[in-house]
Amino acid sequence: KQEVTQIPAALSVPEGENLVLNCSFTDSAIYNLQWFRQDPGKGLTSLLLIQSSQREQTSGRLNASLDKSSGRSTLYIAASQPGDSATYLCAVYAGSRLTFGEGTQLTVNP
Amino acid sequence: DAGVIQSPRHEVTEMGQEVTLRCKPISGHNSLFWYRQTMMRGLELLIYFNNNVPIDDSGMPEDRFSAKMPNASFSTLKIQPSEPRDSAVYFCASSFRSGQDYGYTFGSGTRLTVV
């Protein structure tokens, strides 16, 4: 059974800092990995999708990497802003199932 | 495209009542998923449809829960009878080709409160 773990569970940083969120998964036989953002009381917004054959994806200030062999992914956020405050969820797709981590709650302080 | 559309956004009902949640997937997507999110258990997959056919319903908690997809543009999740422990946010997501190539798109969710 696939298990996804995200570290840290919560993170508070001052505005402008670069930061890294971590995701690990137990079964490396995945098709892809997707990072989502969830604002309080809202749905999930897809940030980046990395196929199993890819090493990283970039979108604006976000960069996600994937090391399938070690079962790890990182989400790098450059020059963080208060608007980045949200919960970030990592999800891996294997078989016909998308399995989520429990998320990292990020607070960026002005 | 308007994205994945769920209704209602909020539902408050009394224990024992029937609850029906609705989802309209993105046009052209052939896979649809129902998830439940709670503080205790996070996001859990309830059921997955591919081309309107239920493929994996192993996450459906018990017989009180049922889901249908009568056509490619509509799905329902029904709880009958509802119980307070069913209170959660229910998300619908859709994808093309099971999400393998293009990932999943989620709706805004239905917040269900059973009192």
Chai-1 contact restraints between the chains, C-beta under 6 A:
chainA,res_idxA,chainB,res_idxB,connection_type,confidence,min_distance_angstrom,max_distance_angstrom,comment,restraint_id
A,Y31,B,Q100,contact,1.0,0.0,6.0,A-B,restraint_1
A,Q34,B,G103,contact,1.0,0.0,6.0,A-B,restraint_2
A,G43,B,F106,contact,1.0,0.0,6.0,A-B,restraint_3
A,G43,B,G107,contact,1.0,0.0,6.0,A-B,restraint_4
A,G43,B,S108,contact,1.0,0.0,6.0,A-B,restraint_5
A,G43,B,G109,contact,1.0,0.0,6.0,A-B,restraint_6
A,L44,B,F106,contact,1.0,0.0,6.0,A-B,restraint_7
A,S46,B,G103,contact,1.0,0.0,6.0,A-B,restraint_8
A,L49,B,G103,contact,1.0,0.0,6.0,A-B,restraint_9
A,Y93,B,G99,contact,1.0,0.0,6.0,A-B,restraint_10
A,S96,B,Y48,contact,1.0,0.0,6.0,A-B,restraint_11
A,S96,B,I55,contact,1.0,0.0,6.0,A-B,restraint_12
A,S96,B,D56,contact,1.0,0.0,6.0,A-B,restraint_13
A,S96,B,S98,contact,1.0,0.0,6.0,A-B,restraint_14
A,R97,B,L45,contact,1.0,0.0,6.0,A-B,restraint_15
A,L98,B,Y104,contact,1.0,0.0,6.0,A-B,restraint_16
A,F100,B,G42,contact,1.0,0.0,6.0,A-B,restraint_17
A,F100,B,L43,contact,1.0,0.0,6.0,A-B,restraint_18
A,E102,B,G42,contact,1.0,0.0,6.0,A-B,restraint_19
